[in-house]
Amino acid sequence: MIDTSCSIAGVAFKNPIVMASGTFGFGKEYGALYDINKLGGLSGKGLTLHLKAGNDGIRVAETASGMLNSVGLENPGVAAFLQEECPRWESLDLARIANLGGNTIEEYVEGARLIDEDAAWRAQAGRQAVDMIELNISCPNVKAGGMAYGINTEIAREVVRQVRGATTLPLVVKLSPNAEDIVGMAVMCQEEGADGVSLINTFSAMKIDIYKRRSMFDNLYAGLSGPAIKPIALRMVHQVCRAVTFPVMGMGGISSTEDIIEFIMAGATVIQVGTHNFVQMRAGEQLVAGLEAFMEQEGISSLDEIRGIL
């Protein structure tokens, strides 16, 4: 008998496989292809306080071992998410994570407050739609010239502190690999009361259209994800897991059962799958089956037996 379950801050995951924000929508489209309730969880499309149109021009480009994206957090806004998506989320049997971004601290705080308020209202009726907030601090701090909050630890500290004070929901902070000190960033998140961190987000990268003689993206740079970044992501997850005592969600180029096991052995409590969803649209159910088969084959009854064994 194998047990794939785990938990973060009281939120139960039937298995450690979570679909990453920005690669799974809010679950509706993939839910038409397979039973997404087989998954441990999903992190919904990145939200901002107000509706956001996203970037102009080309938004996605393939690379030799992954992809570049410059979507720009196109989303309906927090209020529309709560009204239009959460009624369906209530019926899902998996961990439901709201991914929250913002351009100012005030936007982050107000978004968190609205999600928390909605969760409290639903709880009074014995219902639940959002189990956890994933705080995306890779968003540009418009008051600091566009530098992402997630680059500098002390700038990020104020965001985490204020959002922590705005919600009682479990809070996981999503870290950027472009941070000056990603280990220090994770330690800070623990100091400020977060319930965990998720890492890594995409790397800042570039592609040039040699015929138009300009960057392919209107935004100049884009985010690199996929198998190319996995070895670096694995190293960063291992370093963070050694420095903190709260749970870590590991991600970055995961596309196989072997990848999942590596991240768990590095210390991750759960993992997130992103770019692979575009390569294999039934990736979720395949990875769940693959994980179970590996555990049976290797005589592993619980992931706790191998988590953080390095």
PAKE-631695 format. One line per field, with one value per residue: residue number from 1; chain; x, y, z of N, C-alpha, C in turn. Coordinates in steps of 0.001 Angstrom, whole numbers, plus 500000, padded with zeros to 6 digits. Example, Ala and Ser with C-alpha at 12.3 -4.5 7.8 and 13.67 -1.06 7.14 Angstrom:
2
seq	(1	2)
mol	(A	A)
n.px	(513190	512850)
n.py	(494310	497750)
n.pz	(507800	507080)
ca.px	(512300	513670)
ca.py	(495500	498940)
ca.pz	(507800	507140)
c.px	(513200	512900)
c.py	(496700	500030)
c.pz	(507800	507870)
This chain:
310
seq	(1	2	3	4	5	6	7	8	9	10	11	12	13	14	15	16	17	18	19	20	21	22	23	24	25	26	27	28	29	30	31	32	33	34	35	36	37	38	39	40	41	42	43	44	45	46	47	48	49	50	51	52	53	54	55	56	57	58	59	60	61	62	63	64	65	66	67	68	69	70	71	72	73	74	75	76	77	78	79	80	81	82	83	84	85	86	87	88	89	90	91	92	93	94	95	96	97	98	99	100	101	102	103	104	105	106	107	108	109	110	111	112	113	114	115	116	117	118	119	120	121	122	123	124	125	126	127	128	129	130	131	132	133	134	135	136	137	138	139	140	141	142	143	144	145	146	147	148	149	150	151	152	153	154	155	156	157	158	159	160	161	162	163	164	165	166	167	168	169	170	171	172	173	174	175	176	177	178	179	180	181	182	183	184	185	186	187	188	189	190	191	192	193	194	195	196	197	198	199	200	201	202	203	204	205	206	207	208	209	210	211	212	213	214	215	216	217	218	219	220	221	222	223	224	225	226	227	228	229	230	231	232	233	234	235	236	237	238	239	240	241	242	243	244	245	246	247	248	249	250	251	252	253	254	255	256	257	258	259	260	261	262	263	264	265	266	267	268	269	270	271	272	273	274	275	276	277	278	279	280	281	282	283	284	285	286	287	288	289	290	291	292	293	294	295	296	297	298	299	300	301	302	303	304	305	306	307	308	309	310)
mol	(A	A	A	A	A	A	A	A	A	A	A	A	A	A	A	A	A	A	A	A	A	A	A	A	A	A	A	A	A	A	A	A	A	A	A	A	A	A	A	A	A	A	A	A	A	A	A	A	A	A	A	A	A	A	A	A	A	A	A	A	A	A	A	A	A	A	A	A	A	A	A	A	A	A	A	A	A	A	A	A	A	A	A	A	A	A	A	A	A	A	A	A	A	A	A	A	A	A	A	A	A	A	A	A	A	A	A	A	A	A	A	A	A	A	A	A	A	A	A	A	A	A	A	A	A	A	A	A	A	A	A	A	A	A	A	A	A	A	A	A	A	A	A	A	A	A	A	A	A	A	A	A	A	A	A	A	A	A	A	A	A	A	A	A	A	A	A	A	A	A	A	A	A	A	A	A	A	A	A	A	A	A	A	A	A	A	A	A	A	A	A	A	A	A	A	A	A	A	A	A	A	A	A	A	A	A	A	A	A	A	A	A	A	A	A	A	A	A	A	A	A	A	A	A	A	A	A	A	A	A	A	A	A	A	A	A	A	A	A	A	A	A	A	A	A	A	A	A	A	A	A	A	A	A	A	A	A	A	A	A	A	A	A	A	A	A	A	A	A	A	A	A	A	A	A	A	A	A	A	A	A	A	A	A	A	A	A	A	A	A	A	A	A	A	A	A	A	A	A	A	A	A	A	A	A	A	A	A	A	A)
n.px	(500858	500704	501345	500752	500224	500476	501008	500548	500688	498288	496722	495591	497114	496453	498356	501746	501645	501160	499563	501116	500864	499601	499876	497779	495376	492315	491717	489529	489667	491572	490266	488352	489655	490761	490277	490806	490755	492348	494755	497161	496879	496087	497446	496009	495517	497602	496658	495680	494792	493080	491453	493567	495124	497398	500490	501332	501790	503889	503653	504571	507258	509007	511832	515013	514909	512559	510519	509736	507985	505900	503507	502373	500705	497926	494629	491397	491079	490816	488200	486448	487409	486716	483933	483260	484861	485273	482835	482848	485280	484664	483637	485747	487985	490657	493709	493308	494743	495219	496897	498568	499370	500801	501140	501745	502292	499927	498036	498589	497915	495181	494124	494686	493153	490532	490325	490602	488394	486306	486749	486158	483464	482358	483029	481314	479030	479710	481299	484055	486527	489038	492062	494569	496947	499195	501796	502946	505872	507368	506458	506523	507662	506157	506572	509208	510650	510087	511522	511421	509622	510605	513370	515065	515671	514883	513038	511105	510388	508618	506324	505591	505206	503039	501008	500778	499601	497122	495611	494279	494502	496479	499754	501920	504978	506029	509109	511598	514121	515849	516486	518555	519554	518436	518176	518381	516084	514084	514457	513783	511028	510080	510673	508848	506422	505247	503851	505268	507381	507460	509321	511195	510425	510218	513228	514749	515012	515846	514966	515846	514560	515978	515451	513724	515315	515182	514094	512099	510000	507727	508139	510810	512443	511759	510185	511962	511267	510864	512528	515225	515871	515767	517992	519187	517058	516579	518918	518638	516271	517137	519107	517515	515777	517538	517953	515639	512796	510185	507612	508477	507611	508570	509683	510261	510948	509994	509135	508798	508434	510838	511959	510216	510743	513419	513197	511743	513517	515414	514206	511709	508279	505904	505515	505503	504074	504624	505409	505417	502766	501965	503241	502379	499159	497737	499351	499182	497581	499143	501599	500840	500104	502586	504189	503015	503498	506294	506803	505657	507302	509809	509429	508541	506689	505781	506216	507654	509733	511754	511978	514001	516444	519056)
n.py	(498802	502129	505538	508597	511062	514414	517480	521034	523551	522673	522237	519709	517526	515132	513922	514849	516402	519302	521621	524258	527837	529841	527994	526321	527507	528060	525517	524534	524001	521903	520126	519123	517240	515278	513750	516086	515980	513968	515045	516533	519235	522568	525574	528515	530658	533531	536248	539703	542685	544307	543890	542746	543254	542149	541611	543213	542091	539294	536543	534057	531804	529040	527222	525455	523666	524086	526943	530390	532995	535850	536765	538485	538480	538408	538590	538187	539760	540036	540214	539341	536747	535605	535699	534421	532103	530788	529526	527127	526094	525323	522768	521127	518463	518812	520504	523958	526741	530164	532323	535259	538472	541802	545374	547271	547558	548106	547083	544334	543809	544527	542719	540267	540643	540659	538038	536612	537529	536562	533821	533520	534168	532103	529946	530216	529176	526597	526001	525967	527463	528521	527390	528257	530919	531831	533855	535944	537403	538255	540268	543561	546313	549145	551554	551593	551963	549799	547528	544141	543026	540723	540681	542070	541414	542941	544760	542969	541948	543750	543493	540785	540844	542648	541436	539035	539993	540596	538385	535289	532920	530068	530916	530974	531898	532798	532451	534249	533199	535108	536588	538480	537022	534072	532160	533713	535194	533255	532572	535014	535072	533048	534176	536270	535087	533550	530508	528824	528417	528721	527658	527383	530562	531797	532324	535399	536074	535979	536412	536924	538283	537719	538601	540738	542197	542811	542437	539556	539932	542450	543404	543215	541384	538014	535268	532373	528937	525378	522209	523045	524647	523023	521654	523841	524859	522680	522667	525158	524712	522665	524060	525990	524358	523324	525495	526424	525731	525387	524183	523527	524222	522767	523567	523785	522987	520371	517263	514545	511394	510802	513343	514462	512847	513519	516219	515874	514313	516264	517783	518991	519474	519418	519395	521457	521444	522858	524051	521571	520887	522039	520567	517968	517448	515854	515548	515683	513456	511393	511731	511367	508648	507596	508272	506751	504180	504108	504247	501844	500034	500571	499962	501910	503197	505593	509032	510432	508841	509281	511987	514800	513391	513801)
n.pz	(500000	499027	499941	498792	499782	501175	503050	503463	505718	506872	504659	502629	500293	497928	496451	495474	493172	491509	489393	487693	488037	485401	483421	483285	483231	484879	485297	483899	481075	480843	482419	480763	479370	481046	484293	486536	489233	490050	490550	492865	493348	492076	490849	490174	487260	487115	489152	489312	491108	489556	486333	483716	480649	479546	477685	474522	471098	470034	472215	473027	472503	471161	472410	472145	474256	475828	476584	475840	477431	477251	478331	480191	482447	481805	482899	484575	486830	490443	491657	489610	489282	491760	491599	489169	488742	491187	492104	490588	491382	493959	493736	493168	493957	495138	496100	496052	494743	494849	492803	493304	492132	491738	491198	493038	496592	497860	496062	496160	498849	498985	497132	498434	500713	499676	498666	501027	502451	500863	501183	503899	503921	502349	503969	506118	505102	504916	502743	500367	498334	497756	498939	499576	499223	496716	496570	494182	493813	491737	490221	488675	490595	490427	491648	492135	489852	488196	488880	489838	492717	493810	493587	495399	498768	501054	500016	499166	501636	502879	501308	501741	504505	504799	503259	504610	506921	505943	505386	506582	505385	504363	503283	500619	499200	496004	494501	492642	490341	489642	491785	494057	496175	496611	498615	500933	500508	500826	503532	504691	504066	505707	508185	508172	508494	506468	505102	503559	500633	497049	494269	491221	489673	486274	484282	483337	479937	476373	472879	469522	466572	463664	461141	461240	462775	465516	468955	469524	471208	472284	474792	475112	476821	477994	479812	480594	480570	481239	480343	480072	482275	484462	485905	487229	488684	490377	491898	493232	494704	496401	497884	499179	500660	502532	504114	505328	507474	506878	504511	501048	497738	494825	491538	487966	484946	485169	483883	483969	485767	487019	487306	489190	491445	491897	492746	495094	496568	496878	498740	498446	499322	497822	494216	491243	488011	484898	482020	480711	480471	478096	476229	476631	476995	478702	480829	483650	484692	483708	485025	487680	487634	486898	489102	491150	490144	490191	492947	493806	492429	493570	496190	497986	500504	501492	500631	502441	503145	501327	501028	500959	501267	500532)
ca.px	(500000	501502	500699	501357	499688	501313	500228	501233	499888	496961	496066	495928	497345	496380	499674	502528	501658	500348	499732	501667	500136	499892	499996	496636	494182	491695	491441	488344	490012	492200	489257	487586	490503	490908	489762	491867	490699	493425	495932	497266	496377	496346	497627	495277	496124	498021	495654	495986	493580	492218	491578	494823	495063	498621	501409	501042	502747	504101	503694	505178	508184	509637	513292	515500	514551	511643	509770	509771	506655	505750	502055	502099	499675	496546	493703	490140	491039	490440	486752	485834	487793	485908	482543	483041	485599	485219	481728	483276	486365	484090	483325	486965	488538	492107	494103	493065	495679	495068	498179	498286	500425	500418	502108	502063	501978	498508	497277	498773	497179	493749	493789	494686	492015	489315	490314	490369	486998	485462	486920	485433	482033	482000	483181	480107	478023	480288	481871	485429	486976	490478	492686	495894	497398	500581	502123	503936	506618	508167	505809	507302	507317	506112	507055	510670	511191	509806	512277	510534	509693	511313	514814	515718	515038	514244	511844	510120	509961	507453	505170	505218	504709	501715	500041	500561	498667	495831	494893	494520	494698	497881	500431	503181	505556	506714	510383	512219	515528	516622	516713	519954	519903	517179	518135	518043	514690	513262	514585	512978	509616	509800	510700	507671	505200	504709	503727	506127	507775	507488	510407	511510	509707	511012	514438	514708	515725	515655	515033	515924	514105	517117	514995	513207	516428	514671	513637	510830	508959	507583	508654	512242	512804	510647	510500	512362	510854	511012	513628	516531	516152	515570	519135	519393	515929	516804	519972	518083	515327	517951	519723	516480	515291	518536	518041	514371	512132	508808	507539	508894	507058	509633	509267	511254	511298	509590	508380	508809	508419	512197	512117	509460	511480	514605	512833	511365	514756	516100	513541	510407	507083	505145	506157	504565	504343	504185	505581	505110	501342	501787	503812	501492	498012	497272	500539	498838	497202	500267	502603	500291	500248	504012	504688	502523	504188	507673	506803	505414	508492	510940	509059	508406	505307	505448	507234	508474	510923	512801	511990	515174	517429	520427)
ca.py	(500000	503334	506766	509727	512304	515344	518657	522297	524445	522110	521975	518353	517208	513666	513575	516082	516962	520516	522316	525581	529015	530340	526890	525424	528330	527788	524088	524145	523429	520600	519260	518505	516192	514200	514079	516803	515664	513016	515839	517017	520595	523444	526998	529155	531719	534650	537299	541025	543287	544752	543211	543072	542785	541446	542278	543222	541395	537859	536246	532757	531290	527786	527159	524093	522814	524819	528003	531754	533600	537256	536926	539734	538294	538660	537912	538923	540509	539229	540172	538490	535375	535140	535575	533564	530840	530104	528570	525845	525597	524698	521355	520377	517681	518962	521763	525073	527799	531417	532981	536692	539424	543205	546401	548041	546832	548298	546149	543012	543719	544547	541440	539245	540890	540231	536572	536165	537874	535613	532509	533547	534162	530750	529042	530321	528310	525268	525830	526430	527519	528793	526815	528823	531973	531807	535264	536100	538642	538561	541368	544804	547344	550350	552700	551498	551951	548559	546379	543169	542939	539521	540768	542536	540788	543896	545280	541892	541745	544576	542895	539562	541229	543272	540455	538108	540640	540815	537133	534155	531741	529674	531802	530504	532974	532277	533150	534408	532796	536316	537276	538691	535947	533330	531514	534769	535540	532219	532740	536182	534695	532297	535145	537137	534336	532756	529084	528076	529116	527927	528101	528756	531181	531770	533142	536457	535579	536795	535835	537992	538027	538187	539197	542064	542837	543317	541388	538966	540360	543890	543704	542971	540112	537118	534299	531054	527794	524111	521323	523714	525273	522068	521434	525028	524885	521624	523159	526221	524098	521969	525064	526598	523346	523175	526727	526753	524605	525258	523429	524112	523701	522832	523555	524235	522004	519012	516652	513086	510856	510945	514741	514630	512181	514322	517392	515427	513946	517516	518341	519598	518805	519169	519962	522036	521142	523988	523993	520229	520843	522443	519489	516822	518049	514930	515349	515496	512082	510513	511860	510722	507205	507282	508357	505582	503002	504164	503912	500398	499348	500771	499590	503131	503259	506998	509945	510877	507971	509762	513457	515452	512403	514200)
ca.pz	(500000	498978	500386	498084	500339	501929	503432	503724	506573	507083	503377	502227	498886	497823	495924	495435	491813	491411	488117	487970	487590	484064	482468	483475	483370	486175	485325	483124	479767	481042	483014	479683	478800	482023	485623	487231	490659	490331	490906	494228	493414	490952	491113	489084	486457	487954	489327	489833	491687	488458	485047	483053	479263	479171	476759	473093	470251	470245	473650	473307	471492	471547	472408	471929	475387	476688	475926	476351	477445	477612	478368	480913	483482	481387	483821	484729	488077	491612	491876	488588	489616	492891	491190	487997	488784	492484	492242	490041	492238	495152	493486	492892	495063	495122	496733	495134	495120	494112	492569	493383	491823	491916	490806	494235	497832	498130	495229	496746	500113	498713	496507	499476	501602	498995	498629	502406	502793	500154	501816	505173	503590	501917	505105	506943	504484	504811	501415	500250	496943	497760	500123	499810	498318	496264	496354	493117	494022	490544	489515	488750	491573	489589	492416	492217	488503	487487	489380	490468	494175	494204	493374	496620	499932	501962	499341	499213	503026	503188	500629	502454	505837	504723	502777	505728	507833	505293	505177	507489	504558	504192	502330	500044	498390	494816	494400	491333	490298	489370	493056	494448	497106	496706	499930	501873	500260	501445	504983	505032	503999	506935	509289	508111	508775	505363	505421	502661	499406	495826	493417	490838	488576	485042	484139	482327	478768	475179	471535	468526	465211	462886	459893	461589	463479	466793	469860	469130	472138	472482	476130	474975	477440	478309	480852	480106	481391	480557	480753	480109	483565	485560	486798	488065	489620	491365	492805	494075	495639	497403	498751	500014	501606	503599	504903	505980	508132	506398	503258	499779	496488	493838	490132	487003	483940	485525	482794	484095	487121	487552	487728	490435	492517	492182	493537	496429	497243	497212	499910	498172	499844	496597	493028	490288	486606	484101	480573	480197	480135	476704	475426	476823	477668	479743	481673	485055	485028	483394	486081	488884	487437	486890	490477	491882	489631	490686	494373	493895	491928	494468	497552	498792	500975	501725	500104	503572	503198	500426	500965	501540	501704	500200)
c.px	(500893	500671	501424	500984	500749	500456	501133	500285	498453	496177	496537	496091	497329	497645	500438	502510	500637	500608	500076	500831	500575	499981	498760	495319	493637	491212	490324	488713	490633	491218	488372	488352	490684	490404	490867	491815	491703	494677	495956	496697	496602	496513	497038	496072	496432	497017	496293	494682	492587	492452	492848	494826	496281	499424	500919	502071	502814	504290	504443	506108	508841	511153	513709	515083	513661	510888	510020	508349	506726	504265	501665	500946	498279	495611	492474	490071	490485	488928	486059	486170	486904	484462	482341	483710	485406	484002	482083	484396	485831	483888	484567	487493	490061	492436	494022	493853	495449	496426	497931	499511	499952	501519	502524	501735	500490	497647	497394	497876	495676	493312	493714	493493	490713	489207	490016	488915	486040	485538	486147	483928	481578	482058	481952	478998	478556	480888	483301	485846	488474	491067	493955	496147	498874	500934	503252	504654	507587	507556	506609	506771	507333	506609	508573	511273	511012	510625	511333	510729	510600	512811	515544	514966	514299	513026	510735	509567	508686	506191	504682	504599	503280	500656	499749	499550	497270	495026	495262	494681	496174	498515	501772	503699	506343	507952	510931	513674	516447	516914	518203	520450	518652	517063	517758	516594	513761	513284	513752	511495	509206	509753	509428	506354	504567	504701	504587	506552	507636	508563	510803	510514	510637	512256	514213	515581	515298	515666	514977	515408	515165	516714	514408	514240	515983	514319	512305	509680	508923	508169	510163	512659	511555	511106	510793	511927	511090	512256	514988	516877	516136	516786	519414	518289	516126	517856	519426	517110	516090	518566	518703	515992	516255	518537	516765	513769	510677	508799	507963	508153	508140	509096	510403	511643	510908	508715	508335	508712	509780	512443	511420	510239	512730	514268	512424	512599	515576	515432	512166	509268	506143	505931	505075	505035	503784	504261	505195	503632	501082	502328	502889	500301	497394	498403	500175	498530	498336	501324	502120	500468	501717	504609	504269	503260	505631	507744	506562	506673	509653	510639	508973	506948	504840	506574	508114	509772	512077	512921	513235	516281	518858	521109)
c.py	(501247	504547	507952	511066	513137	516547	519858	523179	523959	521842	520606	518250	515689	513087	514885	516810	518087	521148	523784	526705	529445	529259	525991	526197	528230	526332	523615	523438	522047	519601	518591	517338	515007	514680	514762	516600	514578	513747	516169	518421	521348	524869	527732	530223	532915	535782	538620	541638	543671	543912	543670	542453	541979	542210	542224	542373	539907	537590	534967	532366	530028	527928	525700	523154	523561	525875	529339	532278	535048	537592	538197	539665	538733	537884	538777	539824	539664	539102	539257	537020	534820	534879	534510	532195	530068	529202	527189	525246	524907	523201	520509	519678	517660	520282	522892	526294	529022	532095	534476	537539	540847	544151	547290	547196	546929	547331	544719	542836	543671	543245	540316	539399	540406	538704	536005	536391	536893	534235	532430	533473	532761	529766	529063	529424	526890	524969	526361	526383	527751	528267	527552	529951	531753	533225	535397	537438	538921	539698	542660	545774	548689	551587	552697	551315	550650	547361	545432	543173	541794	539552	541076	542046	541791	544558	544232	541704	542520	544023	541673	539900	541760	542293	539424	538690	540810	539546	536100	532862	531347	530474	531206	531585	532365	533114	533157	533940	533979	537121	537410	537553	535132	532600	532536	535201	534540	532328	533921	535834	533908	533232	535978	536378	533617	531280	528201	528964	528155	528517	526954	529242	531187	532655	534222	536049	536364	535937	536982	537498	538592	538815	540585	542882	543538	542139	540850	539496	541872	544326	543489	541608	539302	536120	532930	529976	526517	523351	522001	524245	524273	521865	522618	525120	523871	522051	524214	525664	523385	522952	525682	525603	523145	524363	527061	525502	524470	524585	524237	523413	523865	522783	524067	523109	520579	518416	515128	512680	511042	512359	514979	514048	512969	515511	517000	515003	515167	518223	518926	518780	518453	519750	520585	521748	522274	523753	522638	520075	521224	521384	518270	517293	517140	514631	515014	514059	511106	510547	511237	509210	506787	507301	507133	504320	502946	503757	502427	499627	499407	500432	500777	503260	504691	507869	510497	510054	508505	511294	514012	514514	512807	514811)
c.pz	(500000	499384	499729	498703	501069	502286	503633	504516	506730	505809	502875	500709	498773	497201	495733	494094	491700	490044	488366	487372	486194	483015	482466	483540	484781	486234	484413	481828	479913	481646	481983	479064	479741	483375	486434	488743	491051	490823	492386	494370	492121	491464	489921	488351	487336	487969	489743	490326	490600	487209	484339	481668	478858	478137	475319	472361	470524	471736	474000	472165	472024	471513	472211	473048	476367	475907	476602	476372	477896	477610	479112	481890	483040	482313	484053	485955	489211	491760	490878	488842	490717	492475	490115	488093	490086	492675	491687	490878	493484	494976	493254	494144	494961	495793	495706	495604	494238	494015	492432	493090	492058	491484	491970	495454	498121	497316	495755	497969	499871	498041	497525	500400	500975	498935	500005	502812	502125	500794	503130	504944	503174	503087	506004	506414	504294	503454	501392	498781	496838	499061	500529	498812	497997	495829	495347	493273	492875	489739	489666	489789	490842	490324	492551	490826	487757	487921	490113	491979	494602	493998	494681	497858	500801	501330	499395	500621	503340	502526	501402	503803	505754	504215	503859	506710	507262	505105	506235	506704	504546	503056	501916	499113	497235	494530	492974	491367	490022	490635	493346	495337	497373	498044	500997	501734	500933	502968	505448	505049	505244	508140	509342	508192	507610	505755	504523	501504	498235	494931	492490	489785	487359	485119	483086	481145	477523	473911	470528	467181	464270	461555	460114	462356	464765	467684	469375	469973	472279	473808	476231	475516	477759	479364	480260	481093	480603	480981	480861	481491	484726	486458	487725	489111	490734	492379	493754	495103	496756	498386	499699	501062	502771	504555	505674	506609	507706	505024	502032	498644	495426	492420	489260	486068	484243	484414	482873	485558	487782	488051	489065	491607	492886	493072	494957	497217	497635	498386	499686	498782	498700	495432	492144	488864	485758	482614	479982	479860	478680	475741	475443	477656	478717	480725	483108	485405	484733	484491	487394	488788	487490	488283	491279	491450	490137	492148	494592	493517	492908	495919	498497	499225	501199	501189	501208	503676	502358	500403	501677	501954	501385	501413)
